[in-house]
Amino acid sequence: MGLLKWLKKTKQNDETTVPSSYNSSQTETITAKQSSEPSSTIIPEHEKQFYQSDEYYTAKPYEGTIFETTVIPFEERKKTCIPSSSGLYVGEILLLSYCEKGKYPCPEYGYQAFWWFEYGIRNVGAVLSDLERRGFLYLLPAKECAQQLTVPKIKELLKDKGYGTSGKKADLITKVIECASDEELIAAGVIRRYALTEKGKKELEENAYVPYMHSNQFKTRENTGDIEFNVWSINRELGNGSKTEWRSVVEAKEKMLQESRMDLHQAFLEREKARDPENYKLIKAQDDQIEVVNKRKEEYRQNRDLAAYIVFWEQLWKNGGLVFEGSAWHFELAELYIKAKRYDDALKFLSYLKKIKPSYSEKADMYIRKVDSLQTAADNSHHEQD
């Protein structure tokens, strides 16, 4: 949820040293301990750069506050989570969905904090290796991951091989794949990424409720007294049987939750209207604006008119911006500028956001680094085309 998302801290390394087990032509044999304890908290020295410091992975986030929670380690989760027909648990299934995106192992900005705070997985790399051992994942050849290379690095490889270095990046990648060996690509910085085996694809398809619930904006924290609506409650409700009807189960539970929240909120508004009319007006304005932005986002999902959606958000910020809190919404315009490759506009907006919302400065800085990286890559590509 929002608070846990706030915990996510990413880090970008100027130089990435990749574990040899991910880049060798044959993966290292997994020890018996790794196989039986894939969620071990001991991170190998060469992989630490992809995690925060040990102190970051506290067992009680927000300890001493009303938001205090307790992290349930993966091995403990297994005792209450119902495994799939293939024996995978929720956290493992979610890892398959991230591997399907081609970002793991060794993601550029490190493993996200939610693996620990929401799923109790401290050593993500060990669980990935265990999934590989069990036949759900395999490492792609380096040639299939060559798009990771920067244009200067591709040119260097081509020059060493006696090839020309002019042309678009896509053409240069095609050339370098043809002339360079996997070992040479790895030496140049290519990281072999995981892909799903047929077994892994089937597992993810049969348990699609897991990634869906992970990103569901209405999911609730555990043991809060609210109607429980999260991946763990859906896992229990679906049980050991077929998951083909998971969507109807999720929609029914979500509807129940929304109706309950609406009733509680309406009762609160009525009390507040009588007790504090000014505060009632503020809350009502927030509700009205949330309804507008949700409706407009849904329209965008239907028509995919990016330019019109950007104009909506630009007008909203010109007219005073958001009157409600929400990290994702505050960065919506930045995300849209990035999607439209309007990097200068994105940087201007992020600088403005830092000034008016200091609490979002850290996340804004992360976005700025991302935009700078994308802009540099775009400039290099444009230069190559010229």
MOPEWO-V19269 format. One record per residue. N is the residue number from 0. RES is the residue in one small letter. PHI is phi in whole degrees, 0 to 359 (* if undefined). Layout:
# MOPEWO-V19269
n:N res:RES phi:PHI
n:N res:RES phi:PHI
This chain:
# MOPEWO-V19269
n:0 res:m phi:*
n:1 res:g phi:303
n:2 res:l phi:294
n:3 res:l phi:291
n:4 res:k phi:295
n:5 res:w phi:296
n:6 res:l phi:290
n:7 res:k phi:296
n:8 res:k phi:235
n:9 res:t phi:253
n:10 res:k phi:221
n:11 res:q phi:246
n:12 res:n phi:262
n:13 res:d phi:295
n:14 res:e phi:231
n:15 res:t phi:252
n:16 res:t phi:264
n:17 res:v phi:265
n:18 res:p phi:306
n:19 res:s phi:298
n:20 res:s phi:295
n:21 res:y phi:268
n:22 res:n phi:241
n:23 res:s phi:283
n:24 res:s phi:294
n:25 res:q phi:230
n:26 res:t phi:290
n:27 res:e phi:294
n:28 res:t phi:292
n:29 res:i phi:279
n:30 res:t phi:289
n:31 res:a phi:300
n:32 res:k phi:295
n:33 res:q phi:299
n:34 res:s phi:294
n:35 res:s phi:275
n:36 res:e phi:228
n:37 res:p phi:293
n:38 res:s phi:261
n:39 res:s phi:311
n:40 res:t phi:275
n:41 res:i phi:276
n:42 res:i phi:265
n:43 res:p phi:303
n:44 res:e phi:305
n:45 res:h phi:286
n:46 res:e phi:252
n:47 res:k phi:299
n:48 res:q phi:295
n:49 res:f phi:265
n:50 res:y phi:230
n:51 res:q phi:283
n:52 res:s phi:294
n:53 res:d phi:305
n:54 res:e phi:296
n:55 res:y phi:292
n:56 res:y phi:273
n:57 res:t phi:290
n:58 res:a phi:279
n:59 res:k phi:228
n:60 res:p phi:301
n:61 res:y phi:58
n:62 res:e phi:303
n:63 res:g phi:88
n:64 res:t phi:244
n:65 res:i phi:290
n:66 res:f phi:265
n:67 res:e phi:302
n:68 res:t phi:228
n:69 res:t phi:239
n:70 res:v phi:285
n:71 res:i phi:259
n:72 res:p phi:302
n:73 res:f phi:307
n:74 res:e phi:296
n:75 res:e phi:284
n:76 res:r phi:303
n:77 res:k phi:301
n:78 res:k phi:285
n:79 res:t phi:241
n:80 res:c phi:274
n:81 res:i phi:271
n:82 res:p phi:289
n:83 res:s phi:288
n:84 res:s phi:297
n:85 res:s phi:265
n:86 res:g phi:89
n:87 res:l phi:265
n:88 res:y phi:261
n:89 res:v phi:311
n:90 res:g phi:299
n:91 res:e phi:291
n:92 res:i phi:295
n:93 res:l phi:296
n:94 res:l phi:298
n:95 res:l phi:300
n:96 res:s phi:293
n:97 res:y phi:284
n:98 res:c phi:291
n:99 res:e phi:298
n:100 res:k phi:279
n:101 res:g phi:76
n:102 res:k phi:253
n:103 res:y phi:245
n:104 res:p phi:276
n:105 res:c phi:56
n:106 res:p phi:299
n:107 res:e phi:306
n:108 res:y phi:255
n:109 res:g phi:88
n:110 res:y phi:287
n:111 res:q phi:296
n:112 res:a phi:294
n:113 res:f phi:296
n:114 res:w phi:301
n:115 res:w phi:273
n:116 res:f phi:291
n:117 res:e phi:255
n:118 res:y phi:241
n:119 res:g phi:72
n:120 res:i phi:262
n:121 res:r phi:273
n:122 res:n phi:258
n:123 res:v phi:298
n:124 res:g phi:301
n:125 res:a phi:292
n:126 res:v phi:293
n:127 res:l phi:299
n:128 res:s phi:299
n:129 res:d phi:292
n:130 res:l phi:294
n:131 res:e phi:295
n:132 res:r phi:300
n:133 res:r phi:272
n:134 res:g phi:90
n:135 res:f phi:265
n:136 res:l phi:226
n:137 res:y phi:213
n:138 res:l phi:273
n:139 res:l phi:291
n:140 res:p phi:298
n:141 res:a phi:301
n:142 res:k phi:299
n:143 res:e phi:278
n:144 res:c phi:243
n:145 res:a phi:295
n:146 res:q phi:295
n:147 res:q phi:293
n:148 res:l phi:293
n:149 res:t phi:282
n:150 res:v phi:301
n:151 res:p phi:301
n:152 res:k phi:291
n:153 res:i phi:297
n:154 res:k phi:298
n:155 res:e phi:298
n:156 res:l phi:297
n:157 res:l phi:295
n:158 res:k phi:297
n:159 res:d phi:298
n:160 res:k phi:269
n:161 res:g phi:84
n:162 res:y phi:263
n:163 res:g phi:290
n:164 res:t phi:239
n:165 res:s phi:262
n:166 res:g phi:121
n:167 res:k phi:288
n:168 res:k phi:301
n:169 res:a phi:301
n:170 res:d phi:290
n:171 res:l phi:294
n:172 res:i phi:297
n:173 res:t phi:302
n:174 res:k phi:297
n:175 res:v phi:291
n:176 res:i phi:294
n:177 res:e phi:288
n:178 res:c phi:256
n:179 res:a phi:257
n:180 res:s phi:279
n:181 res:d phi:301
n:182 res:e phi:298
n:183 res:e phi:291
n:184 res:l phi:294
n:185 res:i phi:296
n:186 res:a phi:298
n:187 res:a phi:278
n:188 res:g phi:119
n:189 res:v phi:289
n:190 res:i phi:254
n:191 res:r phi:291
n:192 res:r phi:261
n:193 res:y phi:280
n:194 res:a phi:229
n:195 res:l phi:274
n:196 res:t phi:285
n:197 res:e phi:300
n:198 res:k phi:296
n:199 res:g phi:292
n:200 res:k phi:298
n:201 res:k phi:296
n:202 res:e phi:298
n:203 res:l phi:292
n:204 res:e phi:297
n:205 res:e phi:287
n:206 res:n phi:235
n:207 res:a phi:296
n:208 res:y phi:296
n:209 res:v phi:294
n:210 res:p phi:297
n:211 res:y phi:297
n:212 res:m phi:288
n:213 res:h phi:301
n:214 res:s phi:260
n:215 res:n phi:292
n:216 res:q phi:289
n:217 res:f phi:258
n:218 res:k phi:299
n:219 res:t phi:251
n:220 res:r phi:288
n:221 res:e phi:279
n:222 res:n phi:54
n:223 res:t phi:253
n:224 res:g phi:91
n:225 res:d phi:281
n:226 res:i phi:300
n:227 res:e phi:281
n:228 res:f phi:218
n:229 res:n phi:204
n:230 res:v phi:298
n:231 res:w phi:287
n:232 res:s phi:292
n:233 res:i phi:291
n:234 res:n phi:301
n:235 res:r phi:292
n:236 res:e phi:291
n:237 res:l phi:287
n:238 res:g phi:65
n:239 res:n phi:271
n:240 res:g phi:279
n:241 res:s phi:294
n:242 res:k phi:258
n:243 res:t phi:297
n:244 res:e phi:260
n:245 res:w phi:300
n:246 res:r phi:295
n:247 res:s phi:293
n:248 res:v phi:296
n:249 res:v phi:296
n:250 res:e phi:296
n:251 res:a phi:295
n:252 res:k phi:293
n:253 res:e phi:295
n:254 res:k phi:297
n:255 res:m phi:299
n:256 res:l phi:295
n:257 res:q phi:296
n:258 res:e phi:295
n:259 res:s phi:297
n:260 res:r phi:294
n:261 res:m phi:296
n:262 res:d phi:297
n:263 res:l phi:296
n:264 res:h phi:292
n:265 res:q phi:295
n:266 res:a phi:296
n:267 res:f phi:296
n:268 res:l phi:298
n:269 res:e phi:297
n:270 res:r phi:294
n:271 res:e phi:291
n:272 res:k phi:298
n:273 res:a phi:279
n:274 res:r phi:278
n:275 res:d phi:214
n:276 res:p phi:304
n:277 res:e phi:293
n:278 res:n phi:293
n:279 res:y phi:300
n:280 res:k phi:298
n:281 res:l phi:297
n:282 res:i phi:295
n:283 res:k phi:296
n:284 res:a phi:296
n:285 res:q phi:296
n:286 res:d phi:301
n:287 res:d phi:296
n:288 res:q phi:291
n:289 res:i phi:300
n:290 res:e phi:297
n:291 res:v phi:295
n:292 res:v phi:291
n:293 res:n phi:295
n:294 res:k phi:295
n:295 res:r phi:292
n:296 res:k phi:293
n:297 res:e phi:296
n:298 res:e phi:298
n:299 res:y phi:296
n:300 res:r phi:298
n:301 res:q phi:279
n:302 res:n phi:261
n:303 res:r phi:56
n:304 res:d phi:274
n:305 res:l phi:296
n:306 res:a phi:300
n:307 res:a phi:293
n:308 res:y phi:292
n:309 res:i phi:297
n:310 res:v phi:300
n:311 res:f phi:303
n:312 res:w phi:289
n:313 res:e phi:296
n:314 res:q phi:295
n:315 res:l phi:299
n:316 res:w phi:288
n:317 res:k phi:294
n:318 res:n phi:265
n:319 res:g phi:114
n:320 res:g phi:80
n:321 res:l phi:279
n:322 res:v phi:258
n:323 res:f phi:237
n:324 res:e phi:273
n:325 res:g phi:152
n:326 res:s phi:303
n:327 res:a phi:299
n:328 res:w phi:293
n:329 res:h phi:295
n:330 res:f phi:257
n:331 res:e phi:300
n:332 res:l phi:295
n:333 res:a phi:299
n:334 res:e phi:299
n:335 res:l phi:291
n:336 res:y phi:300
n:337 res:i phi:297
n:338 res:k phi:298
n:339 res:a phi:276
n:340 res:k phi:61
n:341 res:r phi:265
n:342 res:y phi:293
n:343 res:d phi:296
n:344 res:d phi:296
n:345 res:a phi:298
n:346 res:l phi:294
n:347 res:k phi:297
n:348 res:f phi:295
n:349 res:l phi:296
n:350 res:s phi:296
n:351 res:y phi:296
n:352 res:l phi:297
n:353 res:k phi:299
n:354 res:k phi:288
n:355 res:i phi:271
n:356 res:k phi:227
n:357 res:p phi:305
n:358 res:s phi:295
n:359 res:y phi:259
n:360 res:s phi:300
n:361 res:e phi:297
n:362 res:k phi:292
n:363 res:a phi:297
n:364 res:d phi:297
n:365 res:m phi:298
n:366 res:y phi:296
n:367 res:i phi:299
n:368 res:r phi:298
n:369 res:k phi:297
n:370 res:v phi:295
n:371 res:d phi:302
n:372 res:s phi:296
n:373 res:l phi:294
n:374 res:q phi:294
n:375 res:t phi:297
n:376 res:a phi:297
n:377 res:a phi:293
n:378 res:d phi:296
n:379 res:n phi:296
n:380 res:s phi:295
n:381 res:h phi:295
n:382 res:h phi:298
n:383 res:e phi:294
n:384 res:q phi:291
n:385 res:d phi:292
